[in-house]
Amino acid sequence: MVGQPKIGQKGINLLSVVLACIAIYLDFVGHDLYLLFKPLTTILIVSLLFFTSKTGHSKFKLIMVIAFGFCLLGDILLLNPAYFVFGLVAFLLAHLLFIVAFIQHKGFRFHWLSFVLLYGIGGATFFWLKPDLGDFMIPVLVYVLVITSMAWQGIGMYVRDKGRAYAWIALAVLFFMLSDTLLAINKFKAPFNYASVLILATYWLSIALLANATFKIEFNDK
């Protein structure tokens, strides 16, 4: 029974890569179809979780699915620059839910080294961006604190349990931080070449790792 969903897992992952590449290309060339392919890519990646069994860590899965729902909402809102703040709030709620899911599943973990490194990087990035943030200073500060906390607890899961699924989560939260950092640099500090390619690639890699990790945990295959 476990082997059958895993065939679906490989197929969904492959299709997700193809769809993500198409979406990134459409965004790069400025094609209107990007408005459709961006949310479709996220939906396809997250659809993996609907192939998991109803047993296992169902509460963890439920919280993760809701968090991914807010990521999808953020994707849609960020398609319109006028809704940037609302998109920021959607992703903020997603990160808060990721924190809840991580702690609910493995408990709170205070790991000093990752704490110092992550908050040091988050703080340095914020103060570097601060002169250019204007009215976004407080929202960005809150966002940096939340996503850094999310990354900290995600890495904490791997510190506590060295399973492959938790290694994926640790990588995912770092890619999420990187993606959002690139987005902030491109929006507030200095737009750079291939920004959208790097932002989208690291973002979808992050949620794909999170979705696949959740899939493995649901099947107790860590």
C-alpha angles and dihedrals in degrees: 000000000000092000094059097061090046090062086056089047093058092045094050092047092051093047090047091056091050093047092045091052091050092048093048091050092048090051092047093054093040097242118166091228087075087078087065101036096051097064091035090058092052091046091052093049093049093044086077089079092061088066094061123104122263091239130074125042095359095157091054090049093048093053091046092051091051090048090052088050089060089048088055090048089050090050091054095045093049090058085079114054089209089067096050094119092050090049089051090053092049092054090043089058090046091055092047089053091048088054091050091048093049094048093043090052102042106007130245113312124196106199110175100201096051089042093056095042098045098042089043091055092042093048094046091049092049095050090047090053095039098092090057100042100082110170090001094066097101096040091049092047091053091046093050091051093049098045091045089052089049091052091046094054092042090056088043089063090058092046088055097042121022094202120137093248091057092047087056090051091050090052092044096056091049091051089048090054090047093049093050091045091053090048091051093047092049094047103038110019116028127338110229138193118277091009094142092048093054095041095050095041094052092042096052091042088055097051091041090056091047092049093048092046090052089048091054093046091051089057092045086241099131 
